Amino acid sequence: MAIYRTLYYGDVTVGVGGRITIPQEMRDDLRLDERDTLTVRVEENPNGTRQMVLWRAERPADEE
């Protein structure tokens, strides 16, 4: 299991239909492109606080 460290935080705004815009700096750092698929996990701690964790799904070899 990998252990990650926080590099920085950023704010996103939830728009119409629950859409979020990932800031350009983060998209560049993560090398996100149009049509990339992101996987989301919702976590909850014992106090009931919830958070979303996102990561880019693996790209099929023929798309790289």
C-alpha positions as CSV (number, residue, x, y, z in Angstrom):
1,M,0.0,0.0,0.0
2,A,1.4,3.4,-1.0
3,I,1.6,6.3,1.5
4,Y,1.1,9.7,0.0
5,R,2.0,13.1,1.4
6,T,0.1,16.2,0.8
7,L,1.7,18.6,-1.7
8,Y,-0.9,21.4,-1.5
9,Y,-4.6,22.1,-1.1
10,G,-6.8,24.0,-3.5
11,D,-10.5,25.0,-3.6
12,V,-13.0,24.0,-6.2
13,T,-16.6,25.3,-6.6
14,V,-19.5,23.0,-7.1
15,G,-21.5,24.1,-10.1
16,V,-24.7,23.2,-11.8
17,G,-25.6,19.6,-11.5
18,G,-22.8,19.0,-9.0
19,R,-20.0,19.6,-11.5
20,I,-16.6,20.6,-10.2
21,T,-13.8,22.3,-12.1
22,I,-10.3,21.1,-11.2
23,P,-8.0,24.2,-11.3
24,Q,-5.6,24.3,-14.2
25,E,-2.5,24.1,-12.0
26,M,-3.8,20.8,-10.5
27,R,-4.7,19.4,-14.0
28,D,-1.2,20.2,-15.2
29,D,0.5,18.7,-12.1
30,L,-1.6,15.5,-12.5
31,R,-1.2,15.4,-16.3
32,L,-5.0,15.1,-16.7
33,D,-6.3,15.2,-20.2
34,E,-9.8,15.4,-21.7
35,R,-11.6,12.1,-21.5
36,D,-9.4,10.8,-18.6
37,T,-11.5,8.8,-16.2
38,L,-11.3,9.6,-12.5
39,T,-12.2,7.2,-9.8
40,V,-13.7,8.6,-6.6
41,R,-13.9,7.1,-3.2
42,V,-15.9,8.6,-0.3
43,E,-14.4,8.1,3.1
44,E,-16.0,8.7,6.5
45,N,-14.2,9.0,9.9
46,P,-15.7,7.8,13.2
47,N,-17.0,11.4,13.8
48,G,-19.1,11.3,10.6
49,T,-16.9,13.7,8.6
50,R,-16.7,12.7,5.0
51,Q,-14.2,13.4,2.2
52,M,-13.8,12.5,-1.4
53,V,-10.6,11.0,-2.8
54,L,-10.0,11.1,-6.5
55,W,-7.4,9.5,-8.7
56,R,-7.0,8.9,-12.4
57,A,-7.9,5.5,-13.6
58,E,-5.2,3.6,-15.5
59,R,-5.2,4.3,-19.2
60,P,-5.5,1.4,-21.6
61,A,-2.1,0.7,-23.3
62,D,-3.5,1.6,-26.7
63,E,-4.4,5.1,-25.6
64,E,-1.0,6.1,-24.3
